[in-house]
Amino acid sequence: MTKSELILRLAELNPHLYQSHAEQIVDTVFEEITKALAANARVELRGFGAFSVKQRKARTGRNPRTGETVQVNHKRVPFFKIGKKMHERLNGLASSGDDDMKD
């Protein structure tokens, strides 16, 4: 699902919202998650998962084209850990109320 598909779906499920308002909602949610991660905070969405930032140490890497050794600096990378309910739904372990999601 792309961002635009998410916006369309949100607008379809909420006919009282204009599509532009649905877009604002999605943009705001993504922006707030991004701001929190930039501030090194953790974002937890119960039942869905948690976003956090992990530190990667500097290391010596290799250019795959040339085989040349290159120095890779330390960096911060986003990390997502799936929530328990999401894990259960993806693995067919959902409760009886979620039967419509089973394949």
C-alpha positions in Angstrom: 0.0 0.0 0.0 1.3 3.4 -0.9 0.8 6.6 0.9 -1.7 7.8 -1.7 -3.6 4.5 -1.4 -3.7 4.9 2.4 -5.1 8.4 2.0 -7.8 7.2 -0.4 -8.7 4.3 1.9 -9.0 6.7 4.9 -11.2 9.0 2.9 -13.4 6.1 1.7 -13.9 4.8 5.3 -14.7 8.3 6.6 -17.1 9.9 4.1 -17.4 13.0 6.3 -13.7 13.8 5.5 -12.5 15.5 2.4 -9.6 13.8 0.7 -7.4 16.8 1.5 -8.2 16.4 5.2 -7.4 12.7 5.0 -4.0 13.7 3.4 -3.4 16.2 6.2 -4.0 13.5 8.8 -1.7 11.0 7.2 1.0 13.7 6.7 0.7 14.8 10.3 1.0 11.2 11.7 4.1 10.6 9.5 5.7 14.0 10.4 5.2 13.4 14.2 6.7 9.9 14.0 9.7 11.4 12.0 10.1 14.2 14.6 10.1 11.8 17.5 12.7 9.5 15.8 14.9 12.5 15.0 14.7 13.4 18.7 15.8 9.8 19.5 12.4 9.0 21.0 10.5 5.7 20.7 7.1 5.7 19.0 4.8 2.8 20.0 1.5 2.1 18.3 -0.2 -0.6 20.4 -1.1 -3.7 18.4 0.9 -2.4 15.4 4.5 -2.0 16.5 7.2 0.3 17.7 9.6 2.6 15.9 12.9 3.4 17.4 16.4 4.5 16.3 19.5 2.2 16.5 23.1 3.3 16.4 25.4 1.6 13.9 29.1 1.7 14.6 31.7 2.9 12.1 33.1 0.0 10.2 35.2 -0.9 7.2 33.1 -1.9 4.2 33.8 -3.0 0.7 32.6 -1.4 -2.6 30.7 -4.3 -4.3 31.7 -3.1 -7.8 35.4 -2.5 -7.4 36.1 -4.6 -4.3 37.8 -1.5 -2.9 37.9 -1.1 0.9 35.9 1.9 2.1 35.4 3.5 5.6 31.7 3.6 6.6 30.9 6.2 9.3 28.7 5.6 12.3 25.0 6.4 11.7 21.6 6.3 13.2 19.0 4.1 11.4 15.3 3.7 12.0 14.1 0.3 13.4 10.7 -1.2 13.5 9.6 -4.0 15.8 6.3 -5.6 15.0 3.6 -5.6 17.7 2.1 -8.8 19.1 -1.3 -8.4 17.5 0.2 -7.6 14.1 2.4 -10.7 14.4 -0.5 -12.9 15.3 -2.6 -11.6 12.3 0.2 -12.1 9.9 0.8 -15.6 11.1 -2.9 -16.7 11.2 -3.0 -16.7 14.9 -5.7 -14.0 15.1 -8.6 -14.3 17.6 -12.0 -15.4 16.4 -13.0 -11.7 15.9 -10.4 -11.3 13.1 -11.4 -14.4 11.0 -11.9 -12.2 7.9 -8.2 -11.5 7.8 -7.2 -15.2 7.7 -6.1 -16.8 4.4 
